[in-house]
């Protein structure tokens, strides 16, 4: 397996006006040997284009791609020692499962015995032994996807590339297949780069997540770090289901304590006394616009307290093991993840409290997370 290094990688496409659209904007990223890296972001963020440049399927406009210490910008895809699994499976319909998996090995003129061994080993690993004689049209979507993965495995490449491989599957099959791919990574100890727009896939599969937006990298970190300490408002709102709740407001000092005060002209503002973890680095932001972020599971609902700010229930969504309460403060709409037994009628008035263990603050102007090294705009 191998380390993959992207240095100032850029991709530009010409548009109808004769100018250029920059799809990937000078990104730097290191994918370590044996690592499962997930590129995640909304449609059009540049993640698939980045993957295709690594594979050699898109011409690089600027920067370099290095695989196992070798810059491969001018190297043909077949010579990069990578294997790619596509969204649409790309199986040969006239070939059997065995023939699809063996085809690339036959092109390399490998000995018949070695081809047989590699295909049988991959089929056993993926549970395809009984399907080797079938044609793709006789397979389910999940089986076809396993064949596509098997075709990549038999090549024994330095790097595996996955371009949204589960997007054509139904919800239950997606869960099953993402588990299988994660187990496969553990067994092969392979370097894998996986592209998806599904943040649940990113959270459950990746050793690290690279969150992208508009051709730029927003944050690269392990899943729980991205979830608990998002680098900016975009990451906070994109990662998590439901996403982080975000309240706009300002900071003030009262009785020696730093408080966040929600923007609310009705006088029903949420007021949060910040713990030392948050108060120490943000004291210089007093009077500046900020955004307070808290995850849905960090919100507790209670009966109305005397003289305290209140919220109103707009929707109650029972999910089985838990319930999502859609609430509004009159200015901000937000969601609380509460116990399955909680049930409040539409229009019920409640008081909320916030667990600040993993709460975050963001600069209202730059949208970056406020930390020890940040400065007000």
C-alpha positions in Angstrom: 0.0 0.0 0.0 1.1 3.6 -0.2 0.8 7.2 1.0 -0.9 9.7 -1.3 0.1 13.3 -1.2 -1.9 16.1 -2.9 0.1 19.4 -3.2 -1.6 22.6 -4.4 -3.9 20.4 -6.5 -6.0 22.5 -8.9 -8.6 21.7 -11.6 -10.1 24.3 -14.0 -12.8 23.8 -16.5 -13.5 26.1 -19.4 -17.0 27.6 -19.5 -19.1 28.9 -22.4 -17.9 32.5 -22.0 -14.3 31.4 -22.6 -13.2 32.0 -19.0 -12.5 29.2 -16.5 -14.4 27.7 -13.6 -12.1 26.5 -10.8 -13.5 23.2 -9.5 -10.7 22.4 -7.1 -8.7 25.2 -5.6 -5.1 24.5 -4.7 -5.8 21.9 -2.0 -3.1 20.2 0.1 -3.9 16.7 1.6 -1.9 13.8 2.8 -3.6 10.3 2.9 -1.4 8.1 5.0 -0.4 4.5 4.2 -3.2 2.1 5.2 -5.6 5.0 6.0 -9.3 5.1 5.1 -9.8 8.7 4.0 -13.3 10.0 3.2 -13.9 13.1 1.0 -17.3 14.4 1.9 -19.3 17.5 0.9 -22.3 18.7 -1.1 -22.7 18.2 -4.8 -20.3 20.4 -6.8 -17.8 20.7 -4.0 -14.9 19.1 -6.0 -14.6 15.8 -4.2 -15.2 13.5 -7.2 -13.0 15.7 -9.4 -10.3 15.4 -6.8 -10.7 11.6 -6.9 -10.6 11.5 -10.7 -7.4 13.5 -10.7 -5.8 11.0 -8.4 -7.0 8.2 -10.7 -5.7 10.0 -13.8 -9.2 10.3 -15.3 -9.1 14.1 -15.2 -6.2 16.3 -16.4 -4.5 18.2 -13.6 -4.5 22.0 -14.1 -2.0 22.7 -11.3 -0.2 21.1 -8.4 0.9 17.5 -8.0 -0.4 14.0 -7.1 2.2 11.7 -5.6 1.6 8.0 -4.9 4.1 6.0 -2.9 6.6 8.9 -3.3 6.3 9.2 -7.1 4.6 12.2 -8.8 2.0 10.7 -11.2 0.7 13.8 -13.0 1.8 12.5 -16.4 1.4 8.8 -15.7 -1.4 6.9 -17.4 -4.2 5.6 -15.2 -3.3 2.0 -15.9 0.2 2.6 -14.7 -0.6 4.3 -11.4 -1.3 1.0 -9.5 -4.7 2.1 -8.3 -8.1 0.5 -8.6 -11.4 2.4 -8.7 -14.9 1.4 -7.8 -17.5 3.5 -9.6 -21.0 4.6 -8.7 -22.6 2.6 -11.6 -20.6 -0.6 -11.0 -19.3 -0.6 -14.7 -19.5 -4.4 -15.1 -19.3 -6.1 -18.5 -22.9 -7.4 -19.1 -21.8 -10.3 -21.4 -19.2 -11.6 -18.9 -19.8 -13.8 -15.8 -18.9 -12.6 -12.4 -15.7 -14.7 -12.6 -14.8 -13.2 -16.0 -15.5 -9.6 -14.8 -13.2 -10.1 -11.8 -10.5 -11.8 -13.9 -10.5 -9.5 -16.9 -7.9 -7.0 -15.7 -5.6 -9.8 -14.7 -5.9 -11.4 -18.1 -4.9 -8.2 -19.7 -1.7 -8.3 -17.6 -1.0 -11.8 -18.9 -0.8 -13.2 -15.4 -0.5 -17.0 -15.2 -3.9 -18.8 -15.2 -3.2 -20.4 -11.8 -2.6 -17.0 -10.2 -5.7 -15.5 -11.8 -7.7 -18.4 -10.4 -6.2 -18.0 -6.9 -6.8 -14.2 -6.8 -10.4 -14.4 -8.0 -11.3 -17.3 -5.7 -9.7 -15.5 -2.7 -11.6 -12.3 -3.4 -14.9 -14.2 -4.0 -14.5 -15.9 -0.6 -13.7 -12.6 1.1 -16.9 -11.0 -0.4 -19.2 -14.0 -0.2 -19.5 -14.4 -4.0 -18.4 -18.0 -4.3 -21.8 -19.2 -5.4 -22.3 -16.4 -7.9 -19.2 -16.7 -10.0 -21.0 -18.2 -13.0 -23.8 -15.6 -13.1 -24.1 -12.7 -15.4 -24.5 -9.1 -13.9 -28.2 -9.0 -14.9 -28.9 -12.0 -12.6 -27.5 -10.1 -9.6 -29.0 -7.7 -7.1 -27.6 -4.2 -6.7 -25.6 -5.2 -3.6 -24.2 -8.2 -5.3 -23.1 -6.1 -8.3 -21.4 -3.7 -6.0 -19.5 -6.5 -4.3 -18.4 -7.8 -7.7 -17.1 -4.3 -8.5 -15.2 -4.3 -5.3 -13.9 -7.8 -5.9 -12.6 -6.7 -9.4 -10.6 -4.0 -7.6 -9.3 -6.3 -4.9 -7.9 -8.9 -7.3 -5.6 -6.3 -8.8 -3.9 -5.9 -5.4 -3.3 -2.1 -6.0 -1.4 0.4 -3.9 -4.5 2.5 -3.5 -8.3 1.8 -3.7 -10.6 4.7 -4.9 -14.3 4.6 -4.3 -16.6 7.2 -6.1 -19.9 7.2 -4.2 -20.2 3.4 -4.6 -23.4 3.0 -2.5 -25.6 5.8 -3.9 -27.6 3.5 -6.1 -28.5 1.1 -3.3 -31.6 1.2 -1.1 -31.2 2.4 2.5 -30.9 -1.0 4.1 -28.4 -2.3 1.6 -26.3 0.9 2.0 -25.9 0.2 5.7 -24.9 -3.4 5.0 -22.4 -2.5 2.3 -20.8 0.3 4.2 -20.2 -2.2 7.0 -18.7 -4.7 4.5 -16.4 -2.1 3.0 -15.2 -1.0 6.5 -14.5 -4.7 7.4 -12.7 -5.1 4.1 -10.4 -2.2 4.9 -9.5 -3.7 8.2 -8.7 -7.1 6.6 -6.7 -5.7 3.7 -5.0 -2.9 5.7 -5.3 -1.0 2.5 -5.0 2.7 1.6 -8.5 3.7 0.6 -10.0 7.1 -0.6 -13.7 7.2 -0.5 -16.0 9.9 -1.9 -19.5 10.5 -0.6 -22.1 13.2 -0.1 -23.5 11.2 2.8 -22.1 12.5 6.1 -23.4 9.4 7.9 -21.2 7.2 5.7 -18.3 9.6 6.3 -18.7 9.5 10.1 -19.0 5.7 10.3 -16.4 4.6 7.7 -13.4 7.0 7.8 -10.3 7.0 9.8 -10.3 10.7 8.9 -12.8 12.9 7.1 -11.9 15.7 4.6 -14.9 18.1 4.4 -15.0 20.1 1.2 -16.9 23.1 0.0 -16.6 25.0 -3.3 -13.4 23.3 -4.3 -11.7 24.0 -0.9 -10.9 21.9 2.1 -12.8 23.0 5.2 -11.5 20.6 7.7 -9.5 17.3 7.9 -9.7 15.4 11.2 -11.0 12.1 12.7 -14.8 11.8 12.6 -15.5 12.6 16.3 -13.2 15.6 16.2 -15.0 17.0 13.2 -18.3 16.3 15.0 -17.3 17.8 18.4 -15.0 20.6 17.2 -16.1 21.8 13.7 -13.6 24.3 12.2 -16.3 26.6 10.9 -20.1 27.1 10.5 -20.2 25.1 7.3 -18.8 22.0 8.9 -21.0 22.5 12.0 -24.1 22.6 9.8 -23.1 19.8 7.4 -21.8 17.1 9.7 -24.3 15.5 12.1 -27.9 14.3 11.6 -29.7 16.4 12.7 -26.9 19.1 12.3 -25.6 21.3 15.0 -28.1 24.0 16.2 -26.7 27.5 15.6 -27.9 30.7 17.4 -26.8 34.1 16.3 -26.1 36.7 19.0 -23.4 38.6 21.0 -21.3 38.2 24.0 -21.5 40.3 27.2 -19.9 40.3 30.6 -22.3 40.1 33.6 -21.2 39.7 37.2 -17.7 38.6 36.0 -19.1 35.9 33.7 -19.1 35.8 30.0 -22.6 35.2 28.6 -23.9 34.5 25.1 -27.1 36.4 24.4 -29.3 35.4 21.4 -30.4 38.1 19.0 -34.1 38.4 19.9 -36.0 41.7 19.9 -39.0 40.2 21.7 -37.1 40.1 25.0 -37.3 36.3 25.1 -33.6 35.8 24.3 -31.7 32.6 25.2 -28.9 33.5 27.6 -26.0 31.0 28.1 -23.3 31.5 30.8 -20.1 30.2 29.1 -17.9 27.8 31.0 -14.2 28.6 31.3 -13.3 26.4 28.3 -15.3 28.7 26.1 -15.1 32.0 28.0 -11.3 32.2 28.2 -10.6 32.4 24.5 -13.6 34.5 23.6 -13.4 37.3 26.1 -12.0 39.6 23.5 -15.1 39.0 21.4 -17.4 40.8 23.8 -19.7 43.0 21.8 -18.8 41.2 18.6 -21.3 39.1 16.6 -20.9 35.5 17.3 -22.7 32.2 16.7 -23.4 29.7 19.5 -23.5 26.1 18.4 -24.9 23.1 20.3 -25.7 19.6 19.1 -29.4 18.3 19.4 -28.4 15.8 22.1 -27.0 18.7 24.2 -30.4 20.2 24.7 -32.8 19.3 27.5 -36.4 20.4 27.6 -38.3 21.1 30.8 -41.5 22.6 32.1 -41.6 26.4 31.9 -39.5 28.1 34.5 -40.5 31.3 36.1 -39.2 34.5 34.4 -37.0 32.4 32.0 -36.9 32.4 28.2 -39.2 30.0 26.6 -39.5 28.1 23.3 -42.4 26.7 21.4 -42.8 23.2 20.0 -43.3 23.3 16.2 -43.1 19.5 15.4 -42.5 16.3 17.3 -40.9 13.5 15.4 -40.8 10.1 17.1 -37.9 8.0 15.7 -38.4 4.9 17.8 -35.3 4.9 20.0 -35.5 8.7 20.3 -37.6 11.7 19.5 -36.7 14.9 17.6 -38.4 18.0 18.9 -38.5 20.9 16.5 -38.5 24.1 18.5 -38.4 27.8 17.9 -37.3 30.7 20.2 -39.2 33.2 18.0 -36.0 33.9 16.0 -34.1 30.6 15.8 -35.5 27.3 14.8 -33.6 24.4 16.3 -33.9 20.7 17.1 -33.5 18.8 20.4 -32.8 15.0 20.5 -34.7 13.7 23.5 -35.9 10.3 24.8 -38.3 8.1 23.0 -41.0 8.6 25.7 -41.0 12.4 25.3 -44.1 13.7 23.5 -45.2 17.3 23.3 -48.1 18.6 21.3 -47.7 21.3 18.7 -47.6 24.8 20.3 -46.5 23.5 23.7 -44.3 26.1 25.6 -41.1 24.8 27.2 -37.8 25.9 28.8 -34.5 24.5 27.4 -31.1 24.0 29.1 -27.9 23.4 27.2 -25.2 20.9 28.0 -22.0 22.9 27.2 -19.6 20.0 27.2 -19.2 20.1 23.4 -20.8 23.5 22.6 -18.9 25.7 20.2 -18.6 29.4 19.4 -18.0 30.9 15.9 -16.9 34.3 14.7 -20.1 35.9 13.3 -18.0 37.6 10.5 -15.5 35.0 9.4 -17.6 32.0 10.3 -14.5 30.3 11.7 -14.6 28.5 15.1 -13.3 30.7 17.9 -10.2 29.3 19.5 -7.1 30.2 21.3 -5.4 31.6 18.2 -8.4 33.3 16.6 -8.9 37.1 16.4 -12.0 39.2 16.0 -12.4 40.7 12.5 
